């Protein structure tokens, strides 16, 4: 725990806006050693030379002085941590608890085998089914619920969820913040699973997970909670309250609401992602809103985007490797909960994210469109409460010349 104290002290010392804590003991170890050695080297009262006048570090008095200075500095360091211990005691009195680590959860798609569709044989997806990564043998995902694909359908019919495929939230085997996961990384199914043709992660993140909270993070959270109390006044207060119940991305708009014309002085609209967290956010905001304010909580509107992207890459990369690089950039920097609200420069955002990948050194051509309507991205009227999400139908055409 001492390491956490040291990091907290270092962080607080670097914050210029805080009142700096006074060091209770400020003597330097080397300066203390020199001062004691100087005092020992002083002549005796009768004028004779001191028997401890030698400055050699191998002498007994030098070794003793060095040890005494060192142990005194150790005790002084503990003494200087009195303000830190006072802070920790204050946090304990406030009931501050350090949040534990959480497992990330991602969406996994399971597709039904053609023979199961034609014969009407259900395909069962059991609870805690393991799907392993094709790149990292130590990484897997586990289904968090049991489901099935049932019914009869022709192979050429329009795909329906629950019949041709199902979406299942899956827990990643590694606790903490979501690692750098590629699109379609988790594809290795157990051989004993019948009537399922394939499974893959489609890039959607249900819960990004989180690392165990550090002491610095706990202090900052406690400070924010103490500042806001149990009421919401500023946009920062609304965002803080929404994230307490699991919102990953929050947009606060004061005075107007999506789909309504005009300005409403007493209205605050809070847009949250992921969409299914909206009821929880609405409940906590209802407890904290002031009497003269009206709150409108709504889920983020997701705009599906696909098209063609042509990255310029190093010659030795295969098409699959290039696709995985682009998919990784999109999944970790562009798609929700990443990216920007109402991003009017979305094509540039995608290009910059791809260029950060090792092996891609430019994106000279990129053409994006609305996945459903086919309308070009440039002609879309992007609103501040919307998030754009690249779909798996995006085409990647590498340029090697």
JOZI-V716728 format. One line per field, one symbol per residue. phi: phi as a letter, one per 30 degrees, with the letter a starting at -180 (. if undefined). psi: psi as a letter, one per 30 degrees, with the letter a starting at -180 (. if undefined). A space follows every 10 residues. Layout:
phi = ???
psi = ???
This chain:
phi = .deddddddd dddddddcdd ddddbcdddd dddddddddd ddddedjddd dcddcddcdd dddddddddd dddddddddd dedddddddd ddddidbddd dbddbbcbcc cddedddddi ddcccddidc bcddcbdccb bbdcacaacb jcaddcdddb djcdabcbdb dddcdjdedd cddhdcbddd ddddicdaba dcjdcdbdia dddddddddd ddddddddic bcbcdddddd ddddcjdcbb bcbcjbbeic djcbdccbcc cbbdeddeed dedddddcdd dccccbcbdd dccdbbkbbb dcbddddddd dddddddddd dcbcdeddic dhddcddded ddddddddjc clbdbabcad dddideedcd cdcdccbcbd cddeccbdcc c
psi = feeeeeeeee eeffjfflkk kkkfjgkkee eeeeeeeeef fkllfgflkk fhfkgkffle eeeeeeeeee eeeeeeeeef geeeeeeeee eeefgkkkkl lkklklkkkk kkkeeeeefg kkjkjlkgkk jlkfejfgkl lkkglkalkl lklleglkkk kfeellkkkk kkfjkakklj klkhejfjlk fgjlgjelkl kgfkjekfll lkkleeeeee eeeeeeefbh lkeleeeeee eeffggkfkk kkkkflkkfk klkjfgkkkj klkleffeee eeeeefffkl egkkkjkllk jkjkkabkki kklkfgklee eeeeeeeeee fffelkgaal khjfheeeee eeeeffkkfk glifkkjllk eefgkkeffk iklfgkkkkk lfgkkjjkkg .
